[in-house]
């Protein structure tokens, strides 16, 4: 398909700003078109990525999407992580802590167990490859473990985009939802750190050293938290000197990007660092100043969401996805079961109101941002030894992500309506 429209591909010698400008324009235009058909912006962003990406029209080449424009993904994820960290206020957490804690625990465990078990059992039955000659433990097992922890995460960008678009009021349902996705993504990042160490040992065929398996991730997590707290303290000291909001935007954006860049440089999680930074500002800085900080970030979030999801959609390889369509279906069903029923039982245990028990699980289906970021990071490790299964894993995750992102906005909107918060 891409070859048929190769004449549409942008010349590679154009200035970098041309591509950035087109990303903004195309994403926002397609978001508006989605609105015309009574769909959320995010649906338009994703479909634009699929349409203009390498798999179809090839307007944006594979090199542009996967290499040259990757910095845009890092920027977007840093801003998204900062916003989601700021969504968890200690005062709100204390008020709804039983619901947030129990639902988060049950839905996270549910998603991990169902995805891991379904993958570990069914993956060898639906996908055959010469790589399995290396043994189940060095091929299917690490892939299944990685899929389990990746799909534990919920996409905050999708939910934030919908909450902003429909101006959802901060009621019980919305506050609990924001609390869950904040803690949920922090858990996913922590579990992923451990899973990668274990997976590397499995692939190498080495005997697992539990001291290294736990020490390395804990050190990485500790450094990420400390970086976020340190940047938070610095901001707390200097924010009192910057009162106008137009100046505040530059200060906050600079701090978010600096935190993300430092984290990437020293090899720790930029997402976790910026989540901690957002949490620190929301809870340990003067209330009015904290509100101003997040208000100025919200003013630029929608265009950031637009280019981020366009790039996410463009990463889908339709030809390769057809080889793993069964795996995509398995992962989609397994994650839905784990998230929905885990949320329901968490609501029962915490004695949450009926709308929380019935509809919270439907609001936890989005899987963009963090999931894609983690699977692309895992691909760097797996592609060297099990390239076919690694490519299959990436495309299956993107496939599940796209399906979820196309249908989940309607579930989130439905849930918010049932909770009477939009």
C-alpha positions in Angstrom: 0.0 0.0 0.0 2.8 2.4 0.9 4.5 1.9 -2.5 1.3 3.0 -4.3 1.4 6.4 -2.7 5.2 6.8 -2.4 5.0 10.0 -4.4 3.3 11.6 -1.4 6.3 11.0 0.9 7.8 14.3 2.1 11.3 15.0 0.8 14.0 14.2 3.4 15.9 17.4 2.9 13.2 19.7 4.3 13.9 21.7 7.5 12.9 19.9 10.7 10.3 22.6 11.4 8.4 21.7 8.3 7.6 18.3 9.7 6.7 19.7 13.1 4.4 22.2 11.6 2.7 19.6 9.5 2.2 17.4 12.5 0.4 20.2 14.4 -1.7 21.1 11.4 -2.7 17.6 10.3 -3.4 16.4 13.9 -5.6 19.4 14.8 -7.5 19.3 11.5 -8.2 15.5 11.9 -9.2 16.1 15.5 -11.9 18.5 14.3 -13.0 16.1 11.6 -13.5 13.5 14.3 -15.6 16.0 16.3 -17.8 16.5 13.2 -18.6 12.8 13.3 -19.4 13.0 17.1 -16.1 11.3 18.0 -13.4 12.5 20.5 -10.3 14.3 19.2 -8.1 11.4 19.9 -9.8 9.1 17.4 -9.0 11.7 14.7 -5.4 11.9 15.8 -4.8 8.1 15.7 -6.5 7.6 12.3 -4.4 10.5 10.9 -1.3 8.7 12.1 -2.4 5.4 10.4 -3.4 7.2 7.2 -0.3 9.4 6.8 2.2 7.0 8.3 4.5 4.6 6.5 2.0 1.7 6.2 -0.6 3.6 4.1 0.1 7.0 2.3 3.7 7.1 3.5 3.5 10.9 3.8 5.7 10.6 6.8 8.5 8.1 6.2 9.6 5.3 8.5 12.8 7.1 9.3 10.9 10.3 10.2 8.5 8.4 12.5 10.9 6.1 14.3 14.1 8.2 14.4 14.0 11.8 13.5 10.7 12.7 15.2 11.3 10.4 18.3 12.2 13.5 20.3 8.6 14.6 20.0 7.4 11.4 21.8 9.9 12.1 24.6 8.7 15.6 25.0 5.0 14.6 24.9 5.5 11.8 27.4 7.3 14.1 29.8 4.5 16.6 29.8 1.9 13.9 30.1 3.7 12.3 33.0 3.9 15.7 34.7 0.2 16.3 34.3 -0.8 12.9 35.6 1.5 13.2 38.6 -0.2 16.5 39.4 -3.6 14.9 39.2 -3.1 13.0 42.5 -3.6 15.5 45.4 -2.9 14.1 48.9 -6.2 15.6 50.1 -8.2 13.8 47.3 -6.3 10.5 47.9 -7.1 10.6 51.6 -10.8 11.2 50.8 -11.0 8.3 48.3 -8.0 6.2 49.4 -10.0 2.9 50.0 -11.4 3.0 46.5 -8.2 4.2 44.8 -6.0 1.6 46.6 -8.2 -1.5 46.2 -9.3 -0.9 42.7 -5.7 -0.1 41.6 -4.4 -3.3 43.2 -7.1 -5.6 41.8 -7.2 -4.2 38.3 -3.4 -4.2 38.0 -3.0 -7.8 39.3 -5.9 -8.8 37.0 -4.5 -7.3 33.9 -1.0 -8.7 34.5 -2.2 -12.3 35.4 -4.6 -12.6 32.5 -2.3 -11.2 29.9 0.7 -13.1 31.1 -1.1 -16.5 31.4 -3.0 -16.1 28.1 0.3 -15.2 26.3 2.4 -17.9 28.0 -0.1 -20.6 27.1 -1.5 -19.5 23.7 1.5 -17.7 22.1 3.3 -20.9 21.2 0.1 -22.3 19.7 -0.7 -19.3 17.4 2.9 -18.2 16.5 5.6 -20.5 15.2 9.2 -19.4 14.6 12.6 -20.9 14.3 13.6 -18.8 17.3 11.9 -21.3 19.5 14.8 -23.6 18.9 16.5 -21.6 21.7 13.9 -22.9 24.1 10.6 -21.7 25.5 12.3 -20.1 28.5 14.5 -17.9 26.3 11.7 -16.9 23.8 8.0 -17.1 24.7 8.4 -16.7 28.4 10.2 -13.3 28.5 7.9 -12.0 25.8 4.8 -13.1 27.8 6.3 -11.5 31.0 7.0 -8.3 29.2 3.5 -8.1 27.7 2.0 -8.7 31.2 3.7 -5.7 32.7 3.2 -3.5 29.7 -0.5 -4.0 29.7 -0.7 -3.4 33.4 -0.5 0.3 32.5 -3.4 2.6 31.6 -2.9 5.5 29.2 -3.2 8.8 31.1 -3.0 10.9 27.9 -6.2 9.4 26.5 -8.2 9.9 29.7 -6.8 13.4 30.3 -7.6 14.4 26.7 -11.2 13.2 27.1 -11.6 14.9 30.5 -10.4 18.2 29.1 -12.4 17.9 25.9 -15.7 17.3 27.7 -14.8 19.5 30.7 -15.6 16.8 33.2 -16.3 18.1 36.7 -14.0 16.8 39.4 -16.6 14.6 41.1 -16.1 11.3 42.9 -15.8 9.2 39.8 -13.3 11.5 38.1 -11.1 12.0 41.2 -10.9 8.2 41.8 -10.2 7.6 38.1 -7.3 10.1 38.2 -5.9 8.6 41.4 -6.0 5.1 39.9 -4.3 5.9 36.7 -1.5 7.9 38.5 -0.7 5.0 40.9 -1.3 2.4 38.2 1.3 3.9 35.8 3.8 4.2 38.7 3.2 0.5 39.5 3.7 -0.4 35.8 7.0 1.5 35.6 8.2 -0.2 38.8 7.2 -3.7 37.7 8.6 -3.1 34.2 12.0 -2.3 35.7 12.0 -5.7 37.5 10.6 -7.6 34.5 13.3 -6.3 32.1 16.1 -7.5 34.4 14.5 -11.0 34.7 13.8 -11.1 30.9 17.4 -10.3 30.0 18.5 -13.2 32.2 16.0 -15.5 30.7 17.0 -14.6 27.1 20.7 -15.0 27.9 20.1 -18.3 29.6 21.8 -17.2 32.7 20.9 -18.3 36.2 18.8 -15.5 37.8 20.7 -13.6 40.4 17.9 -12.3 42.6 20.2 -9.8 44.3 20.9 -8.1 40.9 17.3 -8.6 39.8 16.1 -6.5 42.7 19.0 -4.2 43.3 19.2 -2.7 39.8 15.5 -1.8 39.5 15.3 -0.4 43.0 18.4 1.8 42.4 16.8 3.1 39.1 13.5 3.8 40.8 15.1 5.5 43.8 17.2 7.8 41.5 14.1 8.7 39.4 12.1 9.6 42.5 15.0 11.6 43.9 15.4 13.5 40.6 11.7 14.4 40.6 11.9 15.6 44.2 15.1 17.6 43.7 13.6 19.4 40.7 10.4 20.0 42.8 12.4 21.6 45.5 14.3 23.9 43.0 11.0 25.0 41.5 9.5 25.6 44.9 12.4 28.0 45.6 12.2 29.9 42.3 8.5 30.0 41.5 7.8 32.8 44.0 9.8 35.1 41.8 7.7 34.4 38.7 4.1 35.6 39.0 2.8 36.3 35.5 1.4 33.2 33.9 3.2 33.8 30.5 6.5 33.6 32.3 5.3 30.6 34.4 4.7 28.6 31.3 8.3 28.8 30.3 9.5 27.9 33.8 7.3 24.9 34.2 7.9 23.6 30.6 11.6 24.0 31.0 11.6 22.2 34.3 9.6 19.3 32.8 11.9 18.9 29.8 15.0 19.3 31.9 13.8 16.6 34.3 13.1 14.3 31.3 16.4 15.0 29.6 18.4 14.4 32.8 16.6 11.1 33.5 17.2 9.8 29.9 20.9 10.9 30.1 21.6 8.9 33.3 19.4 5.9 32.2 16.4 6.2 34.5 12.7 6.6 33.9 11.8 10.1 32.6 8.2 9.2 33.1 8.5 8.4 36.8 10.7 11.4 37.4 8.2 13.8 35.9 5.3 12.1 37.6 7.1 12.7 40.9 7.8 16.3 39.9 4.1 16.9 39.1 3.0 15.2 42.4 5.5 17.4 44.3 4.3 20.6 42.8 0.6 19.7 43.3 1.1 18.9 47.0 4.0 20.8 48.4 3.9 24.2 46.7 1.5 27.0 47.6 -1.9 25.9 46.4 -2.6 28.9 44.2 0.8 28.8 42.6 0.4 25.0 42.0 -3.0 25.6 40.3 -1.4 28.2 38.0 1.4 25.8 37.1 -0.9 23.1 35.9 -3.3 25.6 34.3 -0.5 26.9 32.0 0.5 23.3 31.1 -3.1 22.5 30.3 -3.1 25.4 27.8 -0.6 23.6 25.6 -1.6 19.9 26.2 -4.2 19.5 23.4 -1.7 20.1 20.5 0.8 17.9 22.4 -1.8 15.2 22.6 -2.5 15.6 18.9 1.1 15.1 17.6 1.8 12.4 20.2 -1.2 10.2 19.1 -0.6 10.9 15.4 2.9 9.5 15.8 1.6 6.6 17.8 -0.8 5.7 15.0 1.9 6.1 12.4 4.0 3.4 14.1 1.6 0.6 13.1 2.9 -1.8 10.5 -0.3 -3.1 8.9 1.5 -5.8 6.9 3.2 -7.2 9.9 0.1 -6.8 12.1 -1.7 -9.3 9.9 0.7 -12.0 11.0 -0.1 -11.4 14.6 -3.8 -10.6 14.4 -4.7 -13.6 16.6 -2.2 -12.5 19.3 -3.6 -9.0 19.1 -7.1 -10.4 19.8 -5.8 -12.6 22.7 -4.1 -9.6 24.3 -7.2 -7.4 23.8 -9.5 -9.9 25.5 -7.2 -10.8 28.3 -6.5 -7.2 29.3 -10.2 -6.3 29.1 -11.1 -9.2 31.4 -8.3 -8.4 33.9 -9.1 -4.6 34.0 -12.9 -4.8 34.1 -13.3 -7.6 36.6 -10.3 -6.5 38.7 -11.9 -3.0 39.0 -15.3 -4.5 39.9 -13.9 -6.7 42.7 -11.7 -3.8 43.9 -14.9 -1.7 44.1 -16.7 -4.4 46.0 -13.8 -4.8 48.5 -13.6 -1.0 49.0 -17.4 -0.7 49.2 -17.4 2.0 46.5 -20.6 3.5 45.1 -22.4 1.5 42.3 -21.2 3.7 39.4 -17.6 3.1 40.5 -18.0 -0.7 40.6 -19.9 -0.9 37.3 -18.1 1.6 35.1 -14.6 2.2 36.4 -13.2 -0.8 34.5 -14.6 0.6 31.3 -12.6 3.8 31.8 -9.3 1.9 32.3 -9.0 0.4 28.8 -6.9 3.1 27.0 -3.3 1.8 26.3 -1.2 4.4 24.5 1.7 6.5 25.6 3.3 4.5 28.4 2.5 1.1 26.7 4.1 2.1 23.4 7.1 3.7 25.1 7.7 0.6 27.2 7.4 -1.9 24.3 9.7 0.2 22.1 12.2 0.2 24.9 11.8 -3.6 25.3 12.3 -4.1 21.6 15.8 -2.7 21.8 16.6 -5.6 24.2 14.7 -8.4 22.4 15.4 -7.5 18.8 19.1 -8.5 19.1 18.3 -12.1 20.0 14.7 -12.9 19.1 13.9 -10.3 16.3 10.8 -12.0 14.9 9.0 -12.3 18.3 10.2 -8.9 19.2 8.6 -7.3 16.1 5.5 -9.3 16.7 5.3 -8.1 20.2 5.7 -4.4 19.1 3.0 -4.6 16.4 0.6 -6.6 18.7 1.0 -3.9 21.4 0.4 -1.1 18.9 -2.5 -3.1 17.4 -4.1 -3.5 20.8 -3.4 0.2 21.6 -5.0 1.4 18.4 -8.1 -0.7 18.8 -8.4 0.4 22.5 -7.8 4.0 21.6 -10.4 3.9 18.9 -13.1 2.4 21.1 -12.1 3.4 24.7 -13.0 7.1 24.3 -16.6 6.1 23.9 -16.4 3.9 27.0 -14.8 6.6 29.0 -17.4 9.1 27.8 -20.2 6.6 28.6 -18.8 6.0 32.1 -18.6 9.7 32.8 -22.2 10.2 31.6 -23.4 7.4 33.8 -21.5 8.9 36.8 -23.2 12.3 35.9 -19.9 14.1 35.7 -20.2 15.4 32.1 
